């Protein structure tokens, strides 16, 4: 049986790493963006650096605070402290285009999301950090601005599957803010649901299954909210669970594996933690590895083979979690 590997710390940036993301179409390809103005492209198989895309010019340093792949895997989206969203072609490394004066320029990781069903639709935080800019990447200007959606800075954005009860078949996204609220909103700015957690929020992770599809096995679909604490929100029920193993260190990112059985969290003290999901609770399994400084972003590969992290210590963490949940593997035993 293929076992968990040893963490690698990839040192290819000269500034704090703010964002990491796996390609949805390639099980090994991932990227990172940092405060050196570079987007790096890697292969998770051996941790090799494949390409470096530099989006910094002599006239304006565009330090990167978030990265995402479009759903077709052909483009990388990067928001910068110059309030710009840049679009990079994965194959050629060329900058295909950009949108100016539309993105938040905060120093910490900011919200950025790509629609998993439409490679042309993307979201980022507006210039003041409290609203959402909607993009159709086929158009020369942003599609819409949803201004002042929250009362304070938005830290995370993610699209929801249309099976969730508020969506009713329409495209909607989830946003969380340091004001302690999480909101479900349509692309035209209509708020469908508001959840008040009463404490600062930095990240959200909906369970990955189609809503309600695992109810017969006792598992209810929920949204994990991370910030000053990690809480589980069940629709029509409310907050049902609090996870506080991280102590006073704010949680910056939480992610489920693709089947929803495991939950990972990263926080300000550089620690990655792991939980197992049960029908009525999450069991803490312990620490996975640690960076020398705060972790701001994390992602898990499509087949749950690898986990990557972005840290202020200027490194990208790469950990092989085990065999893929389906498909071929390179692991073999000689007897």
Residue pairs with C-beta under 8 A, 6 or more apart in sequence:
1 323
2 322
2 323
2 329
2 331
3 322
4 319
4 320
4 321
4 322
5 319
5 320
5 321
6 319
7 288
7 289
7 317
7 318
7 319
8 47
8 317
8 318
8 319
9 291
9 315
9 316
9 317
9 318
10 32
10 42
10 47
10 49
10 315
10 316
10 317
10 318
11 314
11 315
12 32
12 40
12 49
12 52
12 316
13 32
13 34
13 35
13 36
13 38
13 40
13 314
13 315
13 316
14 34
14 36
14 38
14 314
15 34
15 35
15 36
15 37
15 63
15 314
16 34
16 35
16 293
16 296
16 311
16 312
16 313
16 314
17 32
17 33
17 34
17 35
17 296
17 297
17 310
17 311
17 312
17 314
17 315
17 316
18 33
18 34
18 35
18 63
18 64
18 65
18 66
18 108
18 109
18 296
18 297
18 310
19 32
19 33
19 64
19 65
19 66
19 67
19 68
19 78
19 109
19 112
19 296
19 297
19 310
20 30
20 31
20 32
20 33
20 67
20 297
20 298
20 299
20 308
20 309
20 310
20 316
21 30
21 31
21 67
21 68
21 69
21 76
21 299
22 29
22 30
22 44
22 69
22 299
22 300
22 301
22 302
22 306
22 308
23 29
23 30
23 31
23 69
23 73
23 90
24 69
24 71
24 72
24 73
24 116
24 302
25 69
25 72
25 73
26 73
27 44
27 301
27 302
27 303
27 305
27 324
27 327
28 43
28 44
28 45
28 301
28 306
29 41
29 42
29 43
29 44
29 50
29 73
29 90
30 41
30 42
30 44
30 299
30 301
30 306
30 308
31 39
31 40
31 41
31 42
31 67
31 69
31 76
32 39
32 40
32 42
32 67
32 308
32 310
32 316
33 39
33 40
33 64
33 65
33 66
33 67
33 78
33 310
34 40
34 63
34 64
34 310
34 314
35 63
35 64
36 56
36 63
37 54
37 55
37 56
37 61
37 62
37 63
37 64
37 80
38 52
38 53
38 54
38 55
38 56
38 64
39 52
39 53
39 55
39 64
39 67
39 76
39 78
39 88
40 49
40 51
40 52
40 53
40 316
41 49
41 50
41 51
41 52
41 53
41 76
41 90
42 48
42 49
42 50
42 316
42 318
43 50
44 301
44 305
44 306
44 308
44 318
44 320
45 330
47 318
51 93
53 76
53 88
53 93
53 95
55 62
55 64
55 78
55 80
55 86
55 88
55 95
56 62
56 63
60 82
61 81
61 82
62 80
62 81
62 82
62 84
62 86
63 80
63 81
63 82
64 78
64 79
64 80
64 81
65 79
65 80
65 81
65 104
65 105
65 106
65 107
65 108
65 109
65 110
66 78
66 79
66 109
66 110
66 111
66 112
66 124
66 297
67 76
67 77
67 78
67 112
68 76
68 77
68 112
68 113
68 114
68 122
69 75
69 76
69 77
69 90
69 114
70 76
70 77
70 114
70 119
70 120
70 122
70 137
71 114
71 115
71 116
71 117
71 118
71 119
72 119
73 90
74 89
74 90
74 91
74 119
75 87
75 88
75 89
75 90
75 96
75 119
75 137
76 87
76 88
76 90
77 85
77 86
77 87
77 88
77 112
77 114
77 122
77 124
78 85
78 86
78 88
79 85
79 86
79 103
79 104
79 110
79 112
79 124
79 125
80 86
80 103
80 105
81 105
81 106
81 107
82 100
82 105
83 100
83 101
83 102
83 103
83 104
83 105
83 127
84 98
84 99
84 100
84 101
84 102
84 103
85 98
85 99
85 102
85 103
85 122
85 124
85 133
85 135
86 95
86 97
86 98
87 95
87 96
87 97
87 98
87 137
88 94
88 95
88 96
89 95
89 96
97 137
97 140
99 133
99 135
99 141
99 142
101 127
102 124
102 126
102 127
102 133
102 135
102 142
102 145
103 110
103 124
103 125
103 126
103 127
103 133
104 110
104 111
104 124
104 125
104 126
104 127
104 128
104 129
104 153
104 154
105 127
106 129
106 153
108 155
108 296
109 155
109 252
109 253
109 296
109 297
109 310
110 124
110 125
110 129
110 154
110 155
111 123
111 124
111 125
111 132
111 154
111 155
111 156
111 157
111 175
112 122
112 123
112 124
112 125
112 157
113 122
113 123
113 124
113 157
113 158
113 159
113 173
114 121
114 122
114 159
115 121
115 122
115 159
115 171
116 159
117 159
117 171
118 171
119 137
120 136
120 137
120 138
121 134
121 135
121 136
121 137
121 171
121 187
122 134
122 135
122 137
123 132
123 133
123 134
123 135
123 157
123 159
123 173
124 132
124 133
124 135
124 157
125 131
125 132
125 133
125 153
125 154
125 157
126 132
126 133
126 145
126 146
126 147
128 148
129 152
129 153
129 154
130 147
130 148
130 149
130 150
130 151
130 152
130 153
130 154
130 177
131 145
131 146
131 147
131 148
131 149
131 150
131 154
132 145
132 146
132 149
132 154
132 157
132 173
132 175
132 185
133 142
133 144
133 145
133 146
134 142
134 143
134 144
134 145
134 146
134 187
135 142
135 143
136 143
143 187
144 187
144 188
144 189
146 185
146 189
149 175
149 183
149 185
149 189
149 191
150 175
150 177
150 179
150 181
150 183
151 177
151 179
151 181
152 177
152 178
152 179
153 177
153 178
154 175
154 176
154 177
155 176
155 177
155 178
155 201
155 202
155 203
155 227
155 252
156 175
156 176
156 201
156 202
156 203
156 204
156 253
157 173
157 174
157 175
158 173
158 174
158 204
158 205
158 206
159 171
159 172
159 173
159 174
160 166
160 167
160 172
160 173
160 174
160 184
160 206
161 167
161 206
161 210
161 211
162 168
162 169
162 170
162 171
162 172
163 210
163 211
163 212
163 213
164 172
164 184
164 206
164 211
164 221
164 235
165 211
165 235
165 236
166 172
166 184
166 192
166 193
166 235
167 184
167 192
170 186
171 186
171 187
172 184
172 185
172 186
172 187
172 192
173 184
173 185
173 187
174 182
174 183
174 184
174 204
174 206
174 223
175 182
175 183
175 185
175 204
176 182
176 201
176 202
176 203
176 204
176 225
176 227
177 201
178 200
178 201
178 202
178 227
179 200
180 196
180 197
180 198
180 199
180 200
180 201
180 227
181 194
181 195
181 196
181 197
181 201
182 194
182 195
182 197
182 201
182 204
182 223
182 225
182 233
183 191
183 193
183 194
183 195
184 191
184 192
184 193
184 194
185 191
185 192
186 192
193 235
195 223
195 225
195 233
195 239
197 225
197 227
197 231
197 233
197 239
199 227
199 228
199 229
200 227
200 228
200 250
201 225
201 226
201 227
202 226
202 227
202 250
202 251
202 252
202 253
203 225
203 226
203 227
203 251
203 252
203 253
203 254
204 223
204 224
204 225
204 226
204 254
205 223
205 224
205 226
205 254
205 255
205 256
205 263
206 221
206 222
206 223
206 224
206 256
207 219
207 221
207 222
207 223
207 224
207 256
207 260
207 277
208 256
208 257
208 258
208 259
208 260
209 219
209 221
209 259
209 260
211 221
212 220
212 221
213 221
214 220
214 221
214 260
215 221
217 279
218 279
218 280
219 260
219 277
219 279
220 234
220 279
221 234
221 235
222 232
222 233
222 234
222 235
222 240
223 232
223 233
224 230
224 231
224 232
224 233
224 254
224 256
224 263
225 231
225 232
225 233
226 251
226 252
226 253
226 254
226 265
227 250
227 251
228 250
228 251
229 242
229 243
229 244
229 251
230 242
230 243
230 244
230 246
230 251
230 254
230 265
231 239
231 241
231 242
231 243
232 239
232 240
232 241
232 242
232 243
232 282
233 239
233 240
234 240
241 281
241 282
243 265
243 275
243 282
243 284
245 273
245 284
246 265
246 267
246 269
246 271
246 273
249 267
249 268
249 269
249 271
250 267
250 268
251 265
251 266
251 267
252 266
252 267
252 268
252 294
252 295
252 296
252 297
253 265
253 266
253 295
253 296
253 297
253 298
254 263
254 264
254 265
254 266
255 263
255 264
255 298
255 299
255 300
256 262
256 263
256 264
256 277
256 300
257 263
257 264
257 300
257 304
257 325
258 300
258 302
258 303
258 304
258 325
259 304
259 325
260 277
261 276
261 277
262 274
262 275
262 276
262 277
262 304
263 274
263 275
263 276
263 277
263 282
264 272
264 273
264 274
264 275
264 288
264 298
264 300
264 307
265 272
265 273
265 275
266 272
266 273
266 295
266 296
266 297
266 298
266 309
267 273
267 294
267 295
268 294
268 295
269 290
269 294
270 290
270 291
270 292
270 293
270 294
270 295
270 311
270 313
271 287
271 290
271 291
271 295
272 287
272 288
272 289
272 290
272 295
272 298
272 307
272 309
272 317
272 319
273 284
273 286
273 287
273 288
274 284
274 285
274 286
274 287
274 288
275 282
275 283
275 284
275 285
276 282
276 283
276 285
288 307
288 319
289 317
289 319
291 309
291 311
291 312
291 313
291 315
291 317
292 311
292 313
292 315
293 311
293 312
293 313
294 311
294 312
295 309
295 310
295 311
295 312
295 317
296 310
296 311
296 312
297 309
297 310
298 307
298 308
298 309
298 310
299 307
299 308
300 306
300 307
300 308
300 321
301 307
301 308
303 324
303 325
303 326
303 327
304 321
304 322
304 324
304 325
305 320
305 321
305 322
305 323
305 324
306 318
306 319
306 320
306 321
307 317
307 318
307 319
307 321
308 316
308 317
308 318
308 319
309 316
309 317
310 316
311 317
323 329
323 331
